[in-house]
Amino acid sequence: MQAYAILSTLFNHFRQFFHLFENLSSDLFYFLLSFFCIYQKKAVPLQPKMIMMRYEKEDLQEALRVLRNGGIIVYPTDTVWGIGCDATNAEAVKRIYALKQREDSKSMLVLLDSPAKLNYYVSDIPDAAWALLEASDVSENSDYPDESGNKPLTIIYPNARNLAPNLIAEDGSIGIRITHESFSKALCEQLRHPIVSTSANISGHPAARFYAEIEQAILDRADYVCLFRRDDDCPAEPSSIIKIHADGTFKIIRP
């Protein structure tokens, strides 16, 4: 078991060194990813298990009501607190850009609850993306992020589709993260659409690591501020970001 823990540690640091593997053949690259996948799934989580919390059904339902009506919410995610809306609603997306005082040329990422839904929002997903998703898999239905010891991963995919046009980057790409955190996962499942997830801060200001750090201007202008995990004072970090190109090559945006 100690060996598995060591391998888990190596895996968690592995993506910081992806740039060393950029020139490898795809077959060798996938082999290395598969190797780490196998041992990561057997490894003992190295982080202490946190006290579990459960969200209230009424909190979830109110957030869904606002999203379905084109509103914006402030909500907990698998990383930092986020501002969200229905990712297929262009007017709601426009409101988030205005709230964050951010140029709409800077696209925002979205959350999905399952990799099975990726094909509807991205055409021609590169094989490398599936390998990365497998390598970064975390525990299902976690009430807290990173319970498995893995850092959440956002992948920027080419050829985005079926999303609000002002959410997609000029090159046709979109950042998507599969969330396993219980509240954001339930939002995606029940809304049946992806949800925008951009950090709950004015553009250029530090991201809120927990609820107490969210700027009042953000809270005042949101249509609903979720109740779940407001008392959680464990600092969170943004996800890793890797951009995958149509030919399978990739670039690390944030380790």
C-alpha positions as CSV (number, residue, x, y, z in Angstrom):
1,M,0.0,0.0,0.0
2,Q,2.9,2.3,0.6
3,A,4.1,1.9,-2.9
4,Y,0.6,2.8,-4.2
5,A,0.7,6.0,-2.1
6,I,4.1,6.9,-3.6
7,L,2.7,6.3,-7.1
8,S,-0.3,8.5,-6.2
9,T,2.0,11.3,-5.2
10,L,3.9,11.0,-8.5
11,F,0.7,11.1,-10.4
12,N,-0.6,14.2,-8.7
13,H,2.6,16.0,-9.7
14,F,2.7,14.3,-13.2
15,R,0.7,17.0,-15.1
16,Q,3.1,19.7,-13.9
17,F,5.7,18.1,-16.2
18,F,3.5,17.5,-19.2
19,H,5.7,19.8,-21.2
20,L,8.4,17.1,-21.1
21,F,6.1,14.7,-22.9
22,E,4.9,17.0,-25.7
23,N,7.2,15.6,-28.3
24,L,6.5,11.9,-27.5
25,S,4.6,9.7,-30.0
26,S,0.9,9.5,-29.2
27,D,1.2,5.7,-28.5
28,L,3.9,6.2,-25.8
29,F,2.1,9.2,-24.3
30,Y,-1.1,7.2,-23.9
31,F,0.9,4.3,-22.4
32,L,2.3,6.6,-19.8
33,L,-1.1,8.0,-19.0
34,S,-2.6,4.5,-18.7
35,F,0.2,3.4,-16.4
36,F,-0.5,6.3,-14.0
37,C,-4.3,5.7,-14.3
38,I,-4.0,2.1,-13.1
39,Y,-2.0,2.9,-10.0
40,Q,-3.8,6.1,-9.2
41,K,-7.1,4.2,-8.9
42,K,-5.5,1.7,-6.4
43,A,-3.7,4.4,-4.5
44,V,-4.6,5.4,-1.0
45,P,-5.8,9.1,-0.9
46,L,-3.1,11.1,0.8
47,Q,-5.2,14.0,2.0
48,P,-7.2,13.8,5.3
49,K,-10.9,13.0,4.8
50,M,-13.0,16.1,5.7
51,I,-16.3,16.1,7.5
52,M,-19.1,15.5,5.0
53,M,-21.9,18.0,4.4
54,R,-25.1,17.6,2.5
55,Y,-26.9,20.3,0.6
56,E,-30.5,21.1,1.2
57,K,-33.0,20.2,-1.5
58,E,-34.6,23.7,-1.3
59,D,-31.2,25.3,-1.9
60,L,-30.7,23.2,-5.1
61,Q,-34.2,23.8,-6.3
62,E,-34.0,27.5,-6.0
63,A,-30.7,27.6,-7.8
64,L,-32.3,25.5,-10.6
65,R,-35.3,27.8,-10.8
66,V,-33.1,30.8,-11.3
67,L,-31.0,29.1,-13.9
68,R,-34.0,28.0,-15.9
69,N,-35.3,31.5,-15.9
70,G,-32.1,32.9,-17.4
71,G,-30.6,34.1,-14.1
72,I,-27.1,34.0,-12.6
73,I,-26.1,32.3,-9.4
74,V,-23.1,32.2,-7.1
75,Y,-22.3,28.7,-6.1
76,P,-19.7,26.2,-4.8
77,T,-17.9,24.1,-7.3
78,D,-15.2,21.4,-7.3
79,T,-12.6,24.3,-7.1
80,V,-13.2,27.9,-6.1
81,W,-16.6,29.5,-5.7
82,G,-18.1,30.4,-9.1
83,I,-20.6,32.5,-10.9
84,G,-22.8,30.4,-13.1
85,C,-25.7,30.4,-15.6
86,D,-27.2,28.1,-18.2
87,A,-24.3,27.8,-20.7
88,T,-26.8,27.7,-23.7
89,N,-28.3,31.1,-22.7
90,A,-26.5,33.9,-24.5
91,E,-28.2,36.7,-22.6
92,A,-27.4,35.1,-19.2
93,V,-23.7,34.7,-20.3
94,K,-23.7,38.4,-21.3
95,R,-24.8,39.3,-17.8
96,I,-21.9,37.4,-16.3
97,Y,-19.4,39.2,-18.5
98,A,-20.9,42.5,-17.3
99,L,-20.9,41.4,-13.6
100,K,-17.2,40.4,-13.8
101,Q,-16.4,43.6,-15.9
102,R,-14.7,41.2,-18.3
103,E,-14.3,41.4,-22.0
104,D,-16.5,38.9,-23.9
105,S,-13.5,38.0,-26.0
106,K,-12.1,36.1,-23.0
107,S,-14.2,33.0,-23.0
108,M,-15.4,31.2,-19.8
109,L,-15.4,27.5,-19.0
110,V,-18.4,25.3,-18.3
111,L,-19.1,22.3,-16.0
112,L,-20.7,19.0,-17.1
113,D,-21.7,16.2,-14.8
114,S,-20.6,13.3,-17.1
115,P,-18.0,12.7,-19.9
116,A,-20.8,10.9,-21.8
117,K,-22.3,14.3,-22.6
118,L,-19.1,15.8,-24.1
119,N,-19.9,14.7,-27.7
120,Y,-23.0,16.9,-27.8
121,Y,-20.9,20.0,-27.0
122,V,-17.7,19.1,-28.8
123,S,-17.3,17.5,-32.2
124,D,-14.4,15.2,-33.0
125,I,-12.9,14.9,-29.5
126,P,-9.2,14.1,-29.7
127,D,-8.1,10.7,-28.3
128,A,-5.7,12.5,-26.0
129,A,-8.6,14.2,-24.2
130,W,-10.1,10.8,-23.2
131,A,-6.8,9.7,-21.9
132,L,-6.5,12.9,-19.8
133,L,-10.0,12.5,-18.4
134,E,-9.2,9.0,-17.4
135,A,-5.9,10.0,-15.8
136,S,-7.5,12.9,-13.8
137,D,-10.6,11.0,-12.6
138,V,-11.7,11.7,-9.1
139,S,-14.1,10.1,-6.7
140,E,-17.8,10.2,-7.6
141,N,-20.3,12.4,-5.8
142,S,-17.8,14.1,-3.4
143,D,-19.2,16.7,-1.1
144,Y,-15.8,18.4,-1.1
145,P,-13.4,18.8,-4.0
146,D,-10.1,16.9,-4.1
147,E,-11.2,14.2,-1.7
148,S,-9.3,11.7,-3.8
149,G,-6.1,13.8,-3.8
150,N,-6.4,14.7,-7.5
151,K,-6.6,18.3,-8.6
152,P,-9.6,18.9,-10.9
153,L,-8.7,19.3,-14.6
154,T,-10.2,21.7,-17.2
155,I,-9.7,20.7,-20.8
156,I,-10.0,23.2,-23.6
157,Y,-11.5,21.4,-26.5
158,P,-11.6,22.4,-30.2
159,N,-14.8,22.5,-32.3
160,A,-17.3,23.6,-29.6
161,R,-21.0,23.5,-30.5
162,N,-24.5,23.7,-29.0
163,L,-23.5,26.4,-26.5
164,A,-24.1,30.2,-26.3
165,P,-22.1,31.8,-29.1
166,N,-20.6,34.4,-26.8
167,L,-19.2,31.6,-24.6
168,I,-17.0,30.1,-27.3
169,A,-13.5,31.4,-28.0
170,E,-12.6,33.0,-31.3
171,D,-10.8,29.9,-32.3
172,G,-13.9,27.8,-31.7
173,S,-12.7,26.2,-28.5
174,I,-14.4,25.8,-25.1
175,G,-13.1,24.9,-21.7
176,I,-15.0,22.1,-20.0
177,R,-14.5,20.4,-16.6
178,I,-16.3,17.3,-15.4
179,T,-17.4,18.0,-11.9
180,H,-17.8,15.3,-9.2
181,E,-18.6,17.8,-6.4
182,S,-22.1,16.9,-5.2
183,F,-23.9,20.3,-5.5
184,S,-22.5,21.4,-8.9
185,K,-22.9,17.9,-10.3
186,A,-26.6,17.9,-9.2
187,L,-27.1,21.3,-10.8
188,C,-25.8,20.0,-14.2
189,E,-27.7,16.8,-14.0
190,Q,-31.1,18.4,-13.2
191,L,-30.7,21.5,-15.4
192,R,-29.7,19.1,-18.3
193,H,-27.4,21.8,-19.7
194,P,-23.8,22.6,-18.9
195,I,-23.3,25.5,-16.4
196,V,-20.9,28.4,-16.8
197,S,-18.3,28.3,-14.1
198,T,-16.1,31.4,-13.8
199,S,-14.5,32.5,-10.5
200,A,-16.7,34.7,-8.2
201,N,-14.6,37.9,-8.5
202,I,-14.3,41.0,-10.5
203,S,-11.9,40.4,-13.5
204,G,-8.3,41.0,-12.4
205,H,-9.1,40.6,-8.7
206,P,-8.0,37.5,-6.7
207,A,-10.4,34.5,-6.9
208,A,-12.4,33.7,-3.8
209,R,-10.9,30.6,-2.2
210,F,-14.0,30.2,0.0
211,Y,-17.3,32.0,0.5
212,A,-16.1,34.6,3.0
213,E,-13.7,36.0,0.4
214,I,-16.4,36.8,-2.3
215,E,-16.7,40.5,-3.0
216,Q,-19.9,42.1,-1.9
217,A,-20.5,43.6,-5.4
218,I,-20.7,40.0,-6.8
219,L,-23.1,38.8,-4.1
220,D,-25.3,41.9,-4.5
221,R,-25.8,41.5,-8.3
222,A,-26.3,37.8,-8.5
223,D,-29.9,36.5,-8.7
224,Y,-29.3,33.8,-6.1
225,V,-26.4,33.0,-3.8
226,C,-26.4,29.3,-2.8
227,L,-26.3,28.3,0.8
228,F,-24.4,25.1,0.6
229,R,-20.8,25.2,1.9
230,R,-20.9,28.9,3.0
231,D,-19.3,27.8,6.3
232,D,-16.6,25.8,4.5
233,D,-13.4,27.7,5.2
234,C,-11.0,25.3,3.6
235,P,-9.1,27.3,0.9
236,A,-9.7,26.0,-2.6
237,E,-7.5,26.4,-5.7
238,P,-8.4,26.8,-9.4
239,S,-8.2,23.7,-11.6
240,S,-5.3,22.7,-13.9
241,I,-6.0,23.7,-17.5
242,I,-4.7,21.9,-20.6
243,K,-5.6,22.9,-24.1
244,I,-6.0,20.0,-26.6
245,H,-5.8,20.7,-30.3
246,A,-7.6,18.8,-33.1
247,D,-4.4,16.9,-34.0
248,G,-4.0,15.7,-30.4
249,T,-1.2,18.0,-29.5
250,F,-1.6,20.0,-26.3
251,K,-0.5,23.0,-24.3
252,I,-0.5,23.5,-20.6
253,I,-2.3,26.7,-19.7
254,R,-2.2,26.2,-15.9
255,P,-0.4,23.2,-14.2
